[in-house]
Amino acid sequence: MSAADRMAACLARQARQRVSFDALAAAADEGDSSLTTSPRRRRILADAAQTLKNRGLATLPKGSDGWDYSAHPPLPRWVKRTQATRPPRRRPAPRAYVKQLDFATTIKLTAADHALLGPINTLLRDQPDAEIVPLADRSYQLFGDEKRLKDIERHHLVDKGLLDLTTHLRAQPTPAPLAMYELGPAPWLLIVENTAAFTSLRDILSTWPDRSQVGWLGFGAGDQLTASIPTALTSFHERDHPIDDLLMYADLDIDGLHCAQHTSRRAQAVGLPPEPPRVMWRLDSM
């Protein structure tokens, strides 16, 4: 390997664009023990610097301040790595979409959007009435990865109402079920995000004198609660015990506020309940 090759390898490992020439010279010395004592060392290093320039790997200083003239030939004090030229972006080739996805022909989509819609388009073309299956199963069928569609509900096409899980993906999310306990017949669900508070409230409500005043007690917090809240509908249906009020017992902090807001929006989206939930804040968190 020549001195220029060793310097080029060293240059490629640098994080900064401007690199001291001493560092490159040291790399050349490490690969050839005779170079450090060679009377031609300076000429070899100068030629190597010019080779880096000719290969398009580096630019040399233009002004005299960037050169060492203490001996002949002069050597650069530093070089600048040449930034690799980015390949031109390839625009996705035009393609035909089924009627259900005709929005894809009227708006500007990214390459990632087209990569997402391609397999979905094939599904709707070949199996327009495909059985609705768990989202992870459909994800594996379309992309060979059961987690590929894990966050699809946050995708901008879904958020804009253009892409629908049921209509287009023929799938349904399967979040972990919300931990719920039916402690009495009252038409309300109280969700608690703190384990200690949940345990205390469960003990209190389980021995409440008037059972008609007690309803459902649930446990959940954060993103898990937001994802799981729709599963409460199944429990209400199975027990024939719907609710009129959804309440939360949460910490009065940023996380608690976000959790309440997200849960409220998700609950309303699935029709549970028709009004925004009421939130009871823990006083010890203020």
C-alpha positions in Angstrom: 0.0 0.0 0.0 1.4 3.4 -1.0 1.7 6.4 1.2 -1.2 8.0 -0.6 -3.3 4.9 0.0 -2.6 4.9 3.7 -3.3 8.7 3.9 -6.6 8.2 2.0 -7.7 5.5 4.4 -6.9 7.8 7.4 -8.7 10.6 5.7 -11.8 8.5 5.3 -11.9 7.8 9.0 -12.0 11.4 10.0 -15.2 13.0 11.4 -14.2 16.6 10.6 -13.9 17.9 7.1 -10.7 19.8 7.8 -7.8 17.4 8.7 -4.3 18.2 9.9 -1.7 17.0 7.4 0.4 15.9 10.3 -2.2 13.2 11.0 -2.1 12.0 7.4 1.7 12.0 7.4 1.7 9.9 10.6 -0.6 7.4 8.9 1.9 7.2 6.1 4.8 6.6 8.5 2.9 3.8 10.4 2.7 1.8 7.2 6.4 2.2 6.2 9.0 2.2 9.0 11.7 3.4 6.6 9.7 6.5 5.6 10.4 8.4 8.8 14.2 8.4 8.1 14.1 8.6 4.3 15.7 11.7 2.8 12.8 11.6 0.3 10.1 11.6 2.9 9.1 15.2 2.2 8.8 14.6 -1.5 6.8 11.3 -1.0 4.4 13.2 1.3 4.0 16.1 -1.1 3.3 13.7 -4.0 0.8 11.8 -1.8 -1.0 15.0 -1.1 -1.2 15.8 -4.8 -2.5 12.2 -5.4 -5.3 12.8 -2.9 -6.3 15.9 -4.7 -6.2 14.2 -8.1 -8.4 11.4 -6.9 -10.9 13.9 -5.7 -10.6 12.9 -2.1 -9.2 16.2 -0.7 -8.7 19.9 -1.6 -5.4 21.6 -0.7 -5.0 25.0 0.8 -5.2 27.9 -1.6 -3.4 30.6 0.4 0.2 30.6 1.5 -0.8 30.5 5.2 -2.0 26.9 4.6 1.5 25.7 3.6 4.7 24.8 5.3 7.6 26.4 3.5 10.3 25.4 6.0 11.8 23.0 3.5 11.4 21.9 -0.1 9.0 20.8 -1.4 6.3 22.7 0.6 3.7 20.6 2.4 0.1 21.6 3.2 -0.7 22.2 6.9 -4.1 20.7 6.4 -6.4 19.3 3.8 -10.2 19.3 3.4 -12.1 16.1 2.8 -14.1 16.3 -0.4 -17.8 15.6 0.4 -19.2 12.8 -1.5 -21.6 13.8 -4.2 -25.1 12.7 -3.4 -26.8 10.7 -6.1 -29.8 12.3 -7.6 -33.1 11.4 -6.0 -35.0 8.9 -8.0 -38.6 9.8 -8.4 -40.9 6.8 -7.9 -42.0 5.4 -11.2 -45.7 6.2 -12.0 -47.9 3.3 -11.2 -51.6 2.5 -11.3 -53.5 2.3 -8.1 -56.8 0.6 -7.4 -59.9 2.8 -7.0 -59.7 2.6 -3.2 -56.3 4.2 -3.3 -56.9 6.8 -6.1 -55.8 9.5 -3.6 -52.2 8.3 -4.3 -52.4 9.8 -7.8 -53.6 13.2 -6.7 -51.2 14.1 -3.9 -47.4 14.3 -3.7 -46.1 11.1 -2.0 -42.6 10.2 -0.9 -40.7 7.0 -2.0 -41.5 5.6 1.5 -45.2 6.3 0.9 -45.1 4.4 -2.4 -43.2 1.5 -0.7 -46.0 1.4 1.9 -48.9 1.6 -0.6 -47.5 -0.9 -3.1 -48.3 -4.1 -1.2 -51.6 -2.6 0.0 -52.5 -1.9 -3.6 -51.8 -5.5 -4.5 -53.9 -6.8 -1.7 -56.9 -4.6 -2.7 -56.4 -5.6 -6.3 -56.2 -9.4 -5.7 -58.3 -9.7 -2.5 -60.6 -6.6 -2.2 -62.8 -8.5 0.3 -60.0 -10.1 2.3 -60.9 -11.2 5.8 -60.1 -8.6 8.4 -57.2 -10.0 10.5 -54.9 -8.7 13.3 -52.6 -5.9 12.1 -49.5 -7.9 12.9 -50.6 -10.8 10.7 -51.4 -8.4 7.8 -48.0 -6.7 8.3 -46.2 -10.0 8.0 -48.3 -11.0 4.9 -47.5 -7.8 3.1 -44.0 -6.9 4.2 -42.6 -10.1 5.8 -42.3 -8.2 9.1 -45.0 -8.4 11.7 -43.8 -5.1 13.2 -43.6 -3.1 9.9 -47.1 -1.6 10.5 -46.8 -1.3 14.3 -47.1 2.5 14.3 -49.3 2.8 11.1 -52.0 4.6 13.0 -49.6 7.6 13.4 -48.7 7.6 9.7 -49.5 10.9 8.0 -51.8 9.2 5.5 -53.9 7.6 8.3 -53.8 10.9 10.3 -55.2 12.7 7.2 -58.0 10.2 6.8 -56.7 8.9 3.5 -55.6 5.5 4.5 -57.9 3.3 6.7 -56.9 0.2 8.5 -60.2 -1.6 8.0 -61.0 -0.4 4.4 -57.5 -0.6 2.9 -55.4 -2.9 5.1 -58.3 -5.2 5.9 -56.8 -5.3 9.4 -57.5 -4.3 13.0 -55.1 -3.4 15.8 -54.8 -5.8 18.7 -53.5 -3.8 21.7 -53.0 -5.4 25.0 -56.3 -5.5 26.9 -56.9 -2.8 29.6 -56.7 -4.2 33.1 -60.2 -3.8 34.4 -62.2 -4.9 37.4 -66.0 -4.8 37.8 -66.4 -3.8 41.4 -70.1 -2.7 41.2 -73.0 -1.8 38.9 -72.4 1.9 38.6 -72.0 3.3 35.0 -68.5 4.6 35.3 -64.9 3.6 34.8 -62.1 5.0 36.9 -58.6 4.5 35.4 -55.6 4.9 37.8 -52.1 5.3 36.5 -50.2 4.7 39.8 -49.9 1.2 41.2 -50.0 2.2 44.8 -53.1 4.4 44.3 -54.7 1.6 42.3 -54.2 -0.9 45.1 -55.6 1.5 47.7 -58.6 2.4 45.6 -59.3 -1.2 44.8 -59.3 -2.1 48.6 -61.5 0.9 49.4 -64.1 0.3 46.6 -64.2 -3.4 47.2 -65.6 -2.8 50.7 -67.7 0.3 49.8 -70.9 0.2 51.9 -73.3 1.1 49.0 -72.4 -1.2 46.1 -74.7 0.8 43.7 -72.2 3.7 43.9 -69.3 1.6 42.7 -68.4 0.9 39.0 -65.4 -0.3 37.1 -61.8 0.2 38.2 -59.0 0.1 35.6 -55.2 0.4 35.6 -53.1 1.9 32.8 -50.8 4.7 31.9 -49.0 6.4 29.0 -49.0 5.0 25.5 -50.2 1.6 26.7 -53.4 3.1 28.1 -54.0 5.1 24.9 -53.7 1.9 22.9 -55.7 -0.3 25.2 -58.6 2.0 26.0 -60.7 0.7 23.0 -60.6 -2.9 24.5 -62.8 -1.7 27.4 -65.7 -1.7 25.0 -65.5 -5.5 24.8 -65.6 -5.9 28.5 -68.6 -3.6 28.8 -70.4 -5.6 26.1 -69.5 -9.0 27.6 -70.8 -8.0 31.0 -73.7 -5.9 29.7 -72.4 -3.1 31.8 -71.8 0.1 29.8 -70.6 3.4 31.3 -71.7 7.0 31.1 -68.5 8.5 32.6 -64.8 7.8 32.1 -62.6 9.2 34.9 -58.9 9.2 35.4 -56.8 9.5 38.6 -53.4 10.7 37.5 -50.4 12.7 38.5 -50.6 16.5 37.9 -47.5 16.7 35.7 -46.7 16.9 32.0 -46.9 13.2 31.5 -50.2 13.0 33.4 -51.7 15.8 31.2 -50.6 14.2 28.0 -51.9 10.8 29.1 -55.3 12.3 29.9 -55.4 14.2 26.5 -54.4 11.3 24.4 -56.8 8.9 26.2 -59.6 11.4 25.8 -59.1 11.6 22.1 -58.8 7.9 21.7 -61.9 7.2 23.8 -64.0 9.6 21.8 -62.7 8.2 18.6 -64.1 4.8 19.5 -67.3 6.2 21.1 -66.3 5.7 24.7 -67.8 7.7 26.2 -69.5 10.5 24.1 -68.2 13.2 26.4 -64.6 14.0 27.3 -63.4 12.1 30.4 -63.1 13.9 33.7 -59.7 13.8 35.3 -59.0 13.7 39.1 -55.5 14.8 39.8 -53.5 13.4 42.7 -53.0 16.2 45.2 -49.6 14.8 46.4 -48.2 15.4 42.9 -48.8 19.2 42.9 
